[in-house]
Amino acid sequence: MNNYTYKVNFNSISGVRHARIKCPIYTKNTF
């Protein structure tokens, strides 16, 4: 269970990084 949640968190963090590269304005509004 902990490993699964860790993978989900890691994927979400990497997804946020890609989103910032694509559209930083959108991520600034969300975060």
PDB file with SEQRES, HELIX, SHEET and CRYST1 records, atoms N, CA, C and O in Angstrom:
SEQRES   1 A   31  MET ASN ASN TYR THR TYR LYS VAL ASN PHE ASN SER ILE          
SEQRES   2 A   31  SER GLY VAL ARG HIS ALA ARG ILE LYS CYS PRO ILE TYR          
SEQRES   3 A   31  THR LYS ASN THR PHE                                          
HELIX    1 AA1 ASN A    2  LYS A   22  1                                  21    
HELIX    2 AA2 PRO A   24  THR A   30  1                                   7    
CRYST1    1.000    1.000    1.000  90.00  90.00  90.00 P 1           1          
ATOM      1  N   MET A   1       0.846  -1.200   0.000  1.00  0.00           N  
ATOM      2  CA  MET A   1       0.000   0.000   0.000  1.00  0.00           C  
ATOM      3  C   MET A   1       0.880   1.248   0.000  1.00  0.00           C  
ATOM      4  O   MET A   1       0.645   2.174  -0.777  1.00  0.00           O  
ATOM      5  N   ASN A   2       1.887   1.276   0.863  1.00  0.00           N  
ATOM      6  CA  ASN A   2       2.762   2.445   0.904  1.00  0.00           C  
ATOM      7  C   ASN A   2       3.512   2.616  -0.413  1.00  0.00           C  
ATOM      8  O   ASN A   2       3.673   3.736  -0.898  1.00  0.00           O  
ATOM      9  N   ASN A   3       3.972   1.506  -0.990  1.00  0.00           N  
ATOM     10  CA  ASN A   3       4.688   1.594  -2.263  1.00  0.00           C  
ATOM     11  C   ASN A   3       3.767   2.135  -3.348  1.00  0.00           C  
ATOM     12  O   ASN A   3       4.193   2.931  -4.185  1.00  0.00           O  
ATOM     13  N   TYR A   4       2.518   1.710  -3.339  1.00  0.00           N  
ATOM     14  CA  TYR A   4       1.580   2.176  -4.369  1.00  0.00           C  
ATOM     15  C   TYR A   4       1.350   3.679  -4.243  1.00  0.00           C  
ATOM     16  O   TYR A   4       1.373   4.393  -5.245  1.00  0.00           O  
ATOM     17  N   THR A   5       1.133   4.160  -3.037  1.00  0.00           N  
ATOM     18  CA  THR A   5       0.889   5.589  -2.833  1.00  0.00           C  
ATOM     19  C   THR A   5       2.147   6.376  -3.194  1.00  0.00           C  
ATOM     20  O   THR A   5       2.056   7.480  -3.730  1.00  0.00           O  
ATOM     21  N   TYR A   6       3.321   5.813  -2.902  1.00  0.00           N  
ATOM     22  CA  TYR A   6       4.571   6.508  -3.243  1.00  0.00           C  
ATOM     23  C   TYR A   6       4.685   6.660  -4.756  1.00  0.00           C  
ATOM     24  O   TYR A   6       5.083   7.717  -5.247  1.00  0.00           O  
ATOM     25  N   LYS A   7       4.332   5.598  -5.504  1.00  0.00           N  
ATOM     26  CA  LYS A   7       4.390   5.678  -6.966  1.00  0.00           C  
ATOM     27  C   LYS A   7       3.409   6.720  -7.480  1.00  0.00           C  
ATOM     28  O   LYS A   7       3.731   7.479  -8.394  1.00  0.00           O  
ATOM     29  N   VAL A   8       2.216   6.762  -6.902  1.00  0.00           N  
ATOM     30  CA  VAL A   8       1.213   7.734  -7.348  1.00  0.00           C  
ATOM     31  C   VAL A   8       1.712   9.150  -7.075  1.00  0.00           C  
ATOM     32  O   VAL A   8       1.584  10.027  -7.929  1.00  0.00           O  
ATOM     33  N   ASN A   9       2.277   9.379  -5.891  1.00  0.00           N  
ATOM     34  CA  ASN A   9       2.787  10.713  -5.563  1.00  0.00           C  
ATOM     35  C   ASN A   9       3.934  11.092  -6.494  1.00  0.00           C  
ATOM     36  O   ASN A   9       4.002  12.228  -6.965  1.00  0.00           O  
ATOM     37  N   PHE A  10       4.837  10.144  -6.764  1.00  0.00           N  
ATOM     38  CA  PHE A  10       5.973  10.423  -7.642  1.00  0.00           C  
ATOM     39  C   PHE A  10       5.480  10.751  -9.043  1.00  0.00           C  
ATOM     40  O   PHE A  10       5.993  11.669  -9.683  1.00  0.00           O  
ATOM     41  N   ASN A  11       4.486  10.006  -9.526  1.00  0.00           N  
ATOM     42  CA  ASN A  11       3.944  10.263 -10.862  1.00  0.00           C  
ATOM     43  C   ASN A  11       3.278  11.631 -10.914  1.00  0.00           C  
ATOM     44  O   ASN A  11       3.432  12.355 -11.898  1.00  0.00           O  
ATOM     45  N   SER A  12       2.548  11.993  -9.879  1.00  0.00           N  
ATOM     46  CA  SER A  12       1.873  13.293  -9.876  1.00  0.00           C  
ATOM     47  C   SER A  12       2.904  14.424  -9.859  1.00  0.00           C  
ATOM     48  O   SER A  12       2.716  15.447 -10.517  1.00  0.00           O  
ATOM     49  N   ILE A  13       3.988  14.241  -9.110  1.00  0.00           N  
ATOM     50  CA  ILE A  13       5.029  15.275  -9.061  1.00  0.00           C  
ATOM     51  C   ILE A  13       5.676  15.424 -10.433  1.00  0.00           C  
ATOM     52  O   ILE A  13       5.879  16.543 -10.904  1.00  0.00           O  
ATOM     53  N   SER A  14       6.002  14.300 -11.081  1.00  0.00           N  
ATOM     54  CA  SER A  14       6.612  14.368 -12.414  1.00  0.00           C  
ATOM     55  C   SER A  14       5.627  14.966 -13.408  1.00  0.00           C  
ATOM     56  O   SER A  14       6.030  15.700 -14.311  1.00  0.00           O  
ATOM     57  N   GLY A  15       4.342  14.663 -13.254  1.00  0.00           N  
ATOM     58  CA  GLY A  15       3.331  15.237 -14.141  1.00  0.00           C  
ATOM     59  C   GLY A  15       3.252  16.744 -13.963  1.00  0.00           C  
ATOM     60  O   GLY A  15       3.079  17.476 -14.937  1.00  0.00           O  
ATOM     61  N   VAL A  16       3.378  17.213 -12.729  1.00  0.00           N  
ATOM     62  CA  VAL A  16       3.356  18.661 -12.472  1.00  0.00           C  
ATOM     63  C   VAL A  16       4.561  19.317 -13.130  1.00  0.00           C  
ATOM     64  O   VAL A  16       4.453  20.412 -13.682  1.00  0.00           O  
ATOM     65  N   ARG A  17       5.704  18.652 -13.073  1.00  0.00           N  
ATOM     66  CA  ARG A  17       6.907  19.219 -13.699  1.00  0.00           C  
ATOM     67  C   ARG A  17       6.703  19.364 -15.191  1.00  0.00           C  
ATOM     68  O   ARG A  17       7.043  20.399 -15.764  1.00  0.00           O  
ATOM     69  N   HIS A  18       6.150  18.340 -15.833  1.00  0.00           N  
ATOM     70  CA  HIS A  18       5.900  18.416 -17.279  1.00  0.00           C  
ATOM     71  C   HIS A  18       4.872  19.506 -17.567  1.00  0.00           C  
ATOM     72  O   HIS A  18       4.993  20.225 -18.559  1.00  0.00           O  
ATOM     73  N   ALA A  19       3.871  19.631 -16.717  1.00  0.00           N  
ATOM     74  CA  ALA A  19       2.838  20.652 -16.931  1.00  0.00           C  
ATOM     75  C   ALA A  19       3.459  22.045 -16.807  1.00  0.00           C  
ATOM     76  O   ALA A  19       3.096  22.947 -17.561  1.00  0.00           O  
ATOM     77  N   ARG A  20       4.377  22.230 -15.879  1.00  0.00           N  
ATOM     78  CA  ARG A  20       5.026  23.541 -15.724  1.00  0.00           C  
ATOM     79  C   ARG A  20       5.828  23.878 -16.973  1.00  0.00           C  
ATOM     80  O   ARG A  20       5.849  25.029 -17.410  1.00  0.00           O  
ATOM     81  N   ILE A  21       6.487  22.880 -17.545  1.00  0.00           N  
ATOM     82  CA  ILE A  21       7.277  23.133 -18.760  1.00  0.00           C  
ATOM     83  C   ILE A  21       6.348  23.519 -19.908  1.00  0.00           C  
ATOM     84  O   ILE A  21       6.675  24.398 -20.706  1.00  0.00           O  
ATOM     85  N   LYS A  22       5.194  22.866 -19.993  1.00  0.00           N  
ATOM     86  CA  LYS A  22       4.267  23.138 -21.096  1.00  0.00           C  
ATOM     87  C   LYS A  22       3.525  24.453 -20.878  1.00  0.00           C  
ATOM     88  O   LYS A  22       3.499  25.302 -21.769  1.00  0.00           O  
ATOM     89  N   CYS A  23       2.924  24.630 -19.707  1.00  0.00           N  
ATOM     90  CA  CYS A  23       2.150  25.854 -19.464  1.00  0.00           C  
ATOM     91  C   CYS A  23       2.370  26.309 -18.026  1.00  0.00           C  
ATOM     92  O   CYS A  23       1.605  25.916 -17.145  1.00  0.00           O  
ATOM     93  N   PRO A  24       3.394  27.126 -17.756  1.00  0.00           N  
ATOM     94  CA  PRO A  24       3.697  27.574 -16.401  1.00  0.00           C  
ATOM     95  C   PRO A  24       2.611  28.450 -15.796  1.00  0.00           C  
ATOM     96  O   PRO A  24       2.432  28.465 -14.579  1.00  0.00           O  
ATOM     97  N   ILE A  25       1.883  29.183 -16.638  1.00  0.00           N  
ATOM     98  CA  ILE A  25       0.833  30.065 -16.109  1.00  0.00           C  
ATOM     99  C   ILE A  25      -0.263  29.227 -15.454  1.00  0.00           C  
ATOM    100  O   ILE A  25      -0.768  29.583 -14.389  1.00  0.00           O  
ATOM    101  N   TYR A  26      -0.631  28.115 -16.091  1.00  0.00           N  
ATOM    102  CA  TYR A  26      -1.684  27.255 -15.547  1.00  0.00           C  
ATOM    103  C   TYR A  26      -1.264  26.688 -14.197  1.00  0.00           C  
ATOM    104  O   TYR A  26      -2.069  26.659 -13.266  1.00  0.00           O  
ATOM    105  N   THR A  27      -0.015  26.236 -14.073  1.00  0.00           N  
ATOM    106  CA  THR A  27       0.439  25.660 -12.816  1.00  0.00           C  
ATOM    107  C   THR A  27       0.554  26.740 -11.743  1.00  0.00           C  
ATOM    108  O   THR A  27       0.337  26.459 -10.564  1.00  0.00           O  
ATOM    109  N   LYS A  28       0.891  27.966 -12.132  1.00  0.00           N  
ATOM    110  CA  LYS A  28       0.968  29.040 -11.135  1.00  0.00           C  
ATOM    111  C   LYS A  28      -0.409  29.301 -10.538  1.00  0.00           C  
ATOM    112  O   LYS A  28      -0.524  29.567  -9.342  1.00  0.00           O  
ATOM    113  N   ASN A  29      -1.453  29.228 -11.359  1.00  0.00           N  
ATOM    114  CA  ASN A  29      -2.805  29.460 -10.853  1.00  0.00           C  
ATOM    115  C   ASN A  29      -3.258  28.305  -9.965  1.00  0.00           C  
ATOM    116  O   ASN A  29      -3.920  28.533  -8.953  1.00  0.00           O  
ATOM    117  N   THR A  30      -2.908  27.060 -10.330  1.00  0.00           N  
ATOM    118  CA  THR A  30      -3.363  25.913  -9.560  1.00  0.00           C  
ATOM    119  C   THR A  30      -2.556  25.763  -8.282  1.00  0.00           C  
ATOM    120  O   THR A  30      -3.105  25.379  -7.250  1.00  0.00           O  
ATOM    121  N   PHE A  31      -1.259  26.060  -8.332  1.00  0.00           N  
ATOM    122  CA  PHE A  31      -0.434  25.910  -7.139  1.00  0.00           C  
ATOM    123  C   PHE A  31      -0.038  27.275  -6.603  1.00  0.00           C  
ATOM    124  O   PHE A  31       0.663  27.362  -5.594  1.00  0.00           O  
TER     125      PHE A  31                                                      
END                                                                             
